[in-house]
Amino acid sequence: MERKDRLDLIGVSAMLGFATLFAFNQIVIKITIEGIQPIFSAALRSLIGLVALFIWIKLRGVPIYMTRGQLWGGVLIGFLFTFEFLCLFLALDITTVSRASVIFYTMPIWLGIIAHFLLPGERLSGIRLVGFLIAICGVAWAFLDRSTGEASLLGDVLALIAALGWAGIALAVRLTPVSEAPAELQLGCQLAISGVVLLILSPLFGPLIRDFQMIHGAALMFQSIVMVIFGFLLWFALMKIYPASDIASFSFLSPVLSVFFGWWILGEEIHAQTVGALVLVCIGLVLISRRPKKTA
């Protein structure tokens, strides 16, 4: 599709759907790991998703070929993807969706810090620096809030590490030749490596099956198929069509919707401290995603 210099109505609608889908997925993960051990669940999600992706690739006739440089980049993002979801699934197992989401969706903050030093034209200055400082205050507030028994410092730390892993993937795609490979192959590398590695590691985290019921199987299939085909691939497609800064500006919606879904579906309590941290993080994300206007 033609590259566009700003979001149009279709792009805005797609980003609203994407943010909602990713926010809802946190709820789905939480439900899944009630019946399937978190790491085993993550492994199954990747492996089932890989099969679904392979079918998609065959139906669309995507060439299954990567250069050596692209392959090494694919291996790198595969291990980062593994690291990200190992931490995220463990975090969601021991803390609430609300807390984990507020921290996990700070990924653009950490990506902005790293890009400041490594990527030309990505320096944090002016309004973006203000946004960074506001968002950091929000993260600190979330960490310091120990007002309820639902708070888990380990869960907070794991969610933060998962966010760093996500930022690492975005950076690796920018800095390695894997960015030149089709989106389907980039995702395939992540699913294949994470599926195998997480499957090997899963016995270290306790019994593989908990109180399994049909709803847990349905939730697993939602993650494996809907999120892979309509989630991750939609993100790659949008990144190819619309400016990255415009896409990133919608990142604040996912933590807001995750907190809402956690309250609405799981009955999680929303405390004033959580709302305050969420507001600061969202304001920071909006400001960080802004880019200075180009002058003629």
C-alpha positions in Angstrom: 0.0 0.0 0.0 1.0 3.6 -0.6 3.1 5.3 2.2 1.2 8.2 3.9 2.6 11.2 5.7 -0.2 11.3 8.3 -3.0 9.2 9.8 -6.3 9.2 7.9 -9.7 7.9 9.0 -8.8 4.3 8.1 -5.5 4.6 10.1 -7.2 6.1 13.1 -9.8 3.4 13.1 -7.2 0.7 12.7 -5.1 2.1 15.6 -8.2 2.3 17.9 -8.9 -1.4 17.1 -5.3 -2.3 17.6 -5.1 -0.6 21.0 -8.3 -2.3 22.1 -7.1 -5.7 20.9 -3.8 -5.4 22.7 -5.4 -4.2 25.9 -8.0 -7.0 25.9 -5.2 -9.5 25.3 -3.8 -8.8 28.8 -7.1 -10.0 30.2 -7.0 -13.0 28.0 -3.5 -13.9 29.2 -4.6 -13.5 32.8 -7.5 -15.9 32.2 -5.3 -18.4 30.3 -2.7 -18.7 33.1 -5.4 -19.6 35.6 -5.6 -23.0 33.9 -2.2 -23.3 32.1 1.1 -22.6 33.7 2.4 -19.1 32.5 5.5 -20.2 30.6 3.9 -23.3 29.2 1.0 -21.1 28.1 3.4 -18.7 26.4 5.1 -21.5 24.6 1.9 -23.0 23.3 0.8 -19.6 22.2 3.9 -19.1 20.1 3.8 -22.7 18.6 0.1 -22.6 17.7 0.6 -19.0 16.4 3.5 -20.2 14.3 1.3 -22.8 12.6 -1.4 -20.2 12.0 1.2 -17.8 10.6 2.6 -20.6 8.3 -0.9 -21.1 6.8 -1.2 -17.4 6.3 2.1 -17.2 4.6 1.3 -20.1 2.2 -2.1 -18.6 1.4 -0.6 -15.2 0.6 2.4 -16.6 -1.2 5.0 -14.8 0.9 8.5 -15.8 -0.1 10.2 -17.8 2.7 13.7 -16.4 2.3 16.0 -14.3 4.4 19.6 -13.2 3.8 22.3 -14.1 6.4 22.1 -10.6 7.9 18.4 -10.7 8.1 18.5 -14.2 9.7 20.9 -13.1 12.5 18.6 -10.1 13.1 15.7 -12.5 13.2 17.5 -14.7 15.8 18.1 -11.6 17.9 14.5 -10.4 17.9 13.4 -14.0 18.5 15.3 -14.2 21.8 14.2 -10.7 22.8 10.6 -11.7 22.2 11.2 -14.8 24.3 12.6 -12.7 27.1 9.7 -10.2 26.9 6.9 -12.7 27.1 8.6 -14.9 29.8 8.6 -11.8 32.0 5.2 -10.5 31.0 3.4 -13.8 31.6 5.1 -14.3 35.0 4.2 -10.7 35.9 0.5 -11.2 35.1 0.5 -14.4 37.2 1.5 -12.5 40.4 0.0 -9.0 40.0 -3.1 -7.4 38.6 -3.6 -6.5 34.9 -4.0 -2.9 35.9 -0.5 -2.6 37.5 1.2 -4.8 34.9 -0.3 -2.8 32.0 0.6 0.6 33.4 4.2 -0.4 33.6 4.5 -2.7 30.5 3.1 0.0 28.2 5.8 2.4 29.2 7.9 0.8 26.4 8.0 4.0 24.3 9.7 5.7 27.2 12.6 3.3 27.4 12.8 3.1 23.6 13.0 6.9 23.5 15.9 6.9 26.0 17.9 4.3 24.0 17.1 6.0 20.7 18.3 9.3 22.2 21.9 7.8 22.2 21.8 5.5 19.3 19.5 6.9 16.6 20.1 10.1 14.7 17.2 12.5 14.8 15.7 10.8 17.9 17.0 13.1 20.6 14.9 13.8 23.7 14.6 17.5 23.9 12.0 20.2 24.5 8.5 18.9 25.0 9.6 15.2 24.6 12.0 15.6 27.5 9.2 17.0 29.6 7.1 14.0 28.6 9.8 11.6 29.6 10.1 13.2 33.1 6.4 13.1 33.6 6.1 9.5 32.5 9.0 8.5 34.8 7.2 10.1 37.7 4.2 7.9 36.8 6.2 4.8 36.8 7.8 5.7 40.1 4.3 6.3 41.6 3.2 2.9 40.4 6.2 1.2 42.0 5.9 3.0 45.3 2.2 2.3 45.6 2.0 -0.6 48.2 -1.5 0.4 49.5 -3.1 -2.9 48.7 -2.3 -6.6 49.0 -2.6 -6.9 45.2 0.7 -5.0 44.8 3.7 -7.2 43.9 7.1 -5.7 43.6 8.4 -8.7 41.7 5.4 -8.4 39.3 6.2 -4.7 38.8 9.8 -5.5 38.1 9.0 -8.3 35.6 6.5 -6.0 33.8 9.2 -3.4 33.5 11.8 -5.9 32.2 9.2 -7.1 29.7 8.8 -3.5 28.5 12.6 -3.2 28.1 12.5 -6.4 26.0 9.8 -5.0 23.8 11.8 -1.8 23.3 14.8 -4.0 22.4 12.9 -5.6 19.6 11.8 -2.3 18.2 15.4 -1.1 18.3 16.8 -4.3 16.8 14.4 -4.0 13.9 15.6 -0.4 13.3 19.3 -1.3 13.5 19.6 -4.7 11.7 18.8 -5.9 8.2 15.8 -7.9 9.5 13.8 -4.7 8.9 14.1 -5.5 5.2 12.5 -8.9 5.6 8.7 -9.4 5.2 6.8 -8.7 8.4 5.5 -12.3 8.3 9.1 -13.6 8.5 10.1 -11.2 11.3 7.1 -12.5 13.3 7.9 -16.1 12.4 11.4 -15.8 13.8 10.0 -14.5 17.1 7.3 -17.2 17.3 9.6 -20.1 16.4 12.4 -19.2 18.8 10.1 -18.3 21.7 8.0 -21.4 21.2 11.0 -23.8 21.4 12.9 -21.9 24.2 9.8 -21.4 26.4 8.7 -25.0 26.0 12.1 -26.2 27.2 12.0 -23.8 30.2 8.4 -24.4 31.2 9.0 -27.5 33.4 11.2 -25.2 35.6 8.1 -23.2 36.7 5.9 -25.8 38.2 3.2 -28.1 36.9 2.3 -27.4 33.3 -1.5 -27.7 33.8 -3.4 -26.1 36.6 -7.2 -26.1 36.8 -7.8 -26.4 33.0 -11.2 -25.7 31.6 -12.6 -25.0 28.2 -12.4 -21.2 28.7 -8.7 -21.5 29.2 -8.3 -23.4 25.9 -10.5 -20.8 24.1 -8.4 -18.0 25.6 -5.2 -19.7 24.4 -6.5 -20.0 20.9 -7.5 -16.3 20.9 -4.0 -15.4 21.8 -2.5 -17.8 19.3 -4.6 -17.0 16.2 -6.4 -13.7 16.6 -3.4 -11.9 18.2 -0.9 -13.3 15.7 -2.9 -12.7 12.5 -4.9 -9.6 13.4 -2.7 -8.2 16.1 1.0 -8.4 15.3 0.6 -8.4 11.6 -1.7 -5.4 11.7 1.0 -3.5 13.7 3.6 -4.3 11.0 1.3 -3.3 8.3 0.4 0.0 9.9 4.1 0.8 10.5 4.7 0.4 6.8 1.9 2.8 5.8 1.8 5.5 8.5 4.5 7.6 10.3 5.9 5.8 13.4 5.3 8.9 15.5 1.6 8.9 14.7 1.4 5.2 15.4 3.2 5.7 18.7 0.8 8.5 19.8 -1.9 5.9 20.3 0.2 3.9 22.7 -1.4 5.6 25.7 -4.7 4.0 24.9 -3.7 0.4 25.7 -2.9 0.9 29.4 -6.1 3.0 29.8 -8.2 0.2 28.2 -6.3 -2.5 30.1 -7.1 -0.9 33.4 -10.8 -0.5 32.3 -11.0 -4.2 31.1 -9.3 -5.4 34.4 -12.0 -3.6 36.4 -14.9 -4.5 34.1 -14.1 -8.2 33.3 -11.9 -9.4 36.2 -13.4 -7.2 38.9 -10.0 -5.6 39.8 -10.2 -2.6 42.2 -9.0 0.6 40.7 -7.2 2.8 43.3 -6.5 6.5 43.2 -2.7 5.7 43.1 -3.2 3.5 40.1 -5.2 6.2 38.3 -2.7 8.9 39.2 0.2 6.8 37.9 -1.8 5.9 34.7 -2.6 9.6 34.0 1.1 10.6 34.3 2.3 7.8 32.1 -0.3 8.6 29.5 0.6 12.3 29.4 4.2 11.4 29.1 3.6 8.9 26.3 1.6 11.5 24.3 4.4 14.1 24.7 7.2 11.7 23.9 5.5 10.6 20.7 5.5 14.2 19.4 8.0 15.2 16.8 9.2 18.7 16.0 7.7 20.2 12.8 10.1 20.3 9.9 11.0 23.6 8.6 11.5 24.4 5.0 
